[in-house]
Amino acid sequence: QLLLVESGGGVVQPGGSLRLSCSAPGSSFSGHTMGWFHQAPGKPRNLIARITTGGRTNYADFVRGRFTISRDDAENAVYLEMYNLRTEDTARYFCNAPHYSGNGAGIWDWGQGTQVTVSS
């Protein structure tokens, strides 16, 4: 079974940066579009960035220009570089292959995610 593992979160001040990593130990997602999702307190999980197998990217409006999704298929990893973080970015961040049924859905079971907290 494919399991997703996220890391790299932490507590930062507004304007700070973080780099999140996603991997699937023992499995490969190289054949899938991959995405990063976040779930803010009291809100549903939403897709915020995705990257195709060919490296083309798409972003939710509120992260475009601040976040960069990338992948390294040789390492079976997906990354999210986050810059100029805002308080509103505070959320738990998850990776998954986006499911066509909705922008908050992934095709595999969710991992633990990694917490990003942006606070003064």
N, C-alpha and C positions, 0 to 999 in steps of 0.2 A: 504494500500500500504506500502510495506517495504521501509523505509527510512534509509539511512546510515549516521552515524555521526562519524566524526573523530576528535581527539583532541590530544594534547601533543606536537605539533610542537613548534618550536622556533628558536632563533638565537644562534648558538654555534660556538666556535672556532674549527679549525681542531683538531681531536683527542678527541673531546668531545662526549658526549652521550645524547641520548634522548630515551624516551619511549612513543610510540604512542599507542593510544587506539581507538578501533572501536566498535560501538554498533549500534543496530537497535531498537530503542525504540518502544515498542509495538509489535514487531515481533521477530521471531526466525530464526536464520540461522544455528542452530545446526545440521541440516541434510545436510549441504553443505560443500564441500571444500571451504575454504576461502583464500583470498589472499590480499597482499598489493601490490599496484601499485605506481609508481611515474611518474610524468610528469615534466621533467626539462624544463627550458625556451627554447622555440622554437623547442621542440622535442615531439614526440608522447608519449602517456602514455604506460608504459610497466609494466608487471608483474615482481616483483622482489622477491617475497616470497609467498609460499602457504602452507597451512596446511590442511590435510584431516580430516574427521570426527573422525578418529582414532588417530590423532595426528602426523601422519607422515608428514615430511616437505621437501620442495624443495626450492632452492634458485638460483637466478641468480648468475653467476660466480663472478661478481664484488661486491656482498654483502656477499657471503658465508664466514663464519668465523667471520664476523663483526656484522651481524644482526641475530636476533632470533625471529621467529614468534611463537606465542603461542595462545592458546584459553582457555577460561573458559566458557564452555557451560552453567553452572549453572547461570552465570552472563550474558550470551549471549554476550560475548565480545571476541574480537580478539586483540592481542597486537603485537607490533613490537618494540623490544629492539634493539637499534642501538648504536654501540660502534665504537670507532676509526673513527669517521665521517670524511669524506673527503670533500673538496670543491665541488667535482663532485657529491656529494650526494644532493646538493642543488636542491630542487624540491618541488612540492606539492605532498603530499602523500594521497592516497585514499585506502579504502578497498572495497572489493566486492567479490562475488563468481565468480571465473574465468569462462569465457565462452569458450567453446571448439573451437569457430571460430577463436580465435587468442589470443596471449599473452597479448594484451592490452585491451581486451574486458571483461566486466563483465556482469552478467545476469540481474542486477538491475540498476535502475537509479543511477547515481553517486551522492554522497554527495558533500559537500563543500570542502572536503579534509582538510588537515592541512599542513601549510607551514613549511618546514625545510630549514633553511638557514645556511650554514657552511661558515664562513668567518673569516679571521684574523682581 
